[in-house]
């Protein structure tokens, strides 16, 4: 194999794009708009041709922007002198309105086109104060303002699923499966799963997770009754922390360990498609391209 052929073969297999983001941005699901935040903290929405560009509001310090699934609204994390809060703006960037109180720290994500999950902390976010801080995790229905508290534990990770359900990894409660009724069920107890070490397929049918004590990658099926018995699908040579991520088309699963080893698996049988050593990286430092 020639050097050029080898290089082309590498990039053909390299289905992961390694990215370093200086300015957070996200494109609309409708693909004609993009929302982004600048270093100064101003939230902007612009058309892809760059002709229409407007701030969501010039006096708001915006840290994150997330589109609703239908692309009609933008969810904003805003910081002021009073704290951090969640705001919602129209797709054009206009009509920004605050939908949560101020907290010391807060994050939000869309569960569907009108339901937002909010995780908030008051009373301090430093390691010395986090154990005594007040933590609340709740869902907010933007149509009528209905609020349902689903946990008061520090949520390390929140992953939405289809059918208005979501999985959380809590600091004390571990992995739990939630639904809109307010009920939650503990799942996968007895496994050592880190905050980035599990992911749910885009269709919401299958979950993969990595147990860093055993060094095993597992697959489980999600159903209305909960989760199936975990099936080990791959074992690393040594137990390390890692991040896993489904590809958008559900054809692949990627695993990046703390040593910079990237493994790409075929999601049908978990055969190894590619293995690359990328050097020491932040385990959060990769993302699938939209076309997988």
RAGI-V589731 format. One record per backbone hydrogen bond with DSSP energy under -1.0 kcal/mol. NH is the residue of the N-H (numbers start at 1). CO is the residue of the C=O. If there is no record, write none. Layout:
nh=NH co=CO
nh=NH co=CO
//
This chain:
nh=6 co=2
nh=7 co=3
nh=8 co=4
nh=9 co=5
nh=10 co=6
nh=11 co=7
nh=12 co=8
nh=13 co=9
nh=14 co=10
nh=15 co=13
nh=17 co=287
nh=26 co=35
nh=28 co=33
nh=31 co=28
nh=34 co=46
nh=35 co=26
nh=36 co=44
nh=37 co=24
nh=38 co=42
nh=41 co=38
nh=44 co=36
nh=45 co=54
nh=46 co=34
nh=47 co=52
nh=48 co=32
nh=50 co=47
nh=54 co=45
nh=56 co=43
nh=60 co=57
nh=62 co=41
nh=63 co=77
nh=66 co=75
nh=68 co=73
nh=71 co=68
nh=74 co=89
nh=75 co=66
nh=76 co=87
nh=77 co=64
nh=78 co=85
nh=79 co=61
nh=80 co=83
nh=84 co=103
nh=85 co=78
nh=87 co=76
nh=88 co=97
nh=89 co=74
nh=90 co=94
nh=91 co=72
nh=93 co=90
nh=97 co=88
nh=99 co=86
nh=103 co=84
nh=104 co=121
nh=105 co=121
nh=107 co=119
nh=109 co=117
nh=111 co=115
nh=112 co=115
nh=116 co=140
nh=117 co=109
nh=118 co=138
nh=119 co=107
nh=120 co=136
nh=121 co=105
nh=122 co=134
nh=129 co=126
nh=130 co=126
nh=132 co=129
nh=134 co=122
nh=136 co=120
nh=137 co=151
nh=138 co=118
nh=139 co=148
nh=140 co=116
nh=141 co=146
nh=142 co=114
nh=145 co=141
nh=148 co=139
nh=150 co=137
nh=151 co=137
nh=156 co=169
nh=157 co=169
nh=159 co=167
nh=161 co=165
nh=166 co=178
nh=167 co=159
nh=168 co=176
nh=169 co=157
nh=170 co=174
nh=171 co=154
nh=174 co=170
nh=176 co=168
nh=177 co=185
nh=178 co=166
nh=179 co=183
nh=182 co=179
nh=185 co=177
nh=187 co=175
nh=191 co=188
nh=197 co=194
nh=199 co=208
nh=201 co=206
nh=204 co=201
nh=207 co=220
nh=208 co=199
nh=209 co=218
nh=210 co=197
nh=211 co=216
nh=212 co=192
nh=215 co=211
nh=216 co=211
nh=217 co=234
nh=218 co=209
nh=219 co=231
nh=220 co=207
nh=222 co=205
nh=223 co=226
nh=226 co=223
nh=228 co=221
nh=231 co=219
nh=233 co=217
nh=234 co=217
nh=236 co=215
nh=243 co=256
nh=244 co=196
nh=245 co=254
nh=247 co=252
nh=250 co=247
nh=253 co=265
nh=254 co=245
nh=255 co=263
nh=256 co=243
nh=257 co=261
nh=258 co=241
nh=260 co=257
nh=262 co=276
nh=263 co=255
nh=264 co=274
nh=265 co=253
nh=266 co=271
nh=267 co=251
nh=270 co=266
nh=273 co=264
nh=274 co=264
nh=276 co=262
nh=278 co=260
nh=285 co=282
nh=287 co=17
nh=292 co=289
//
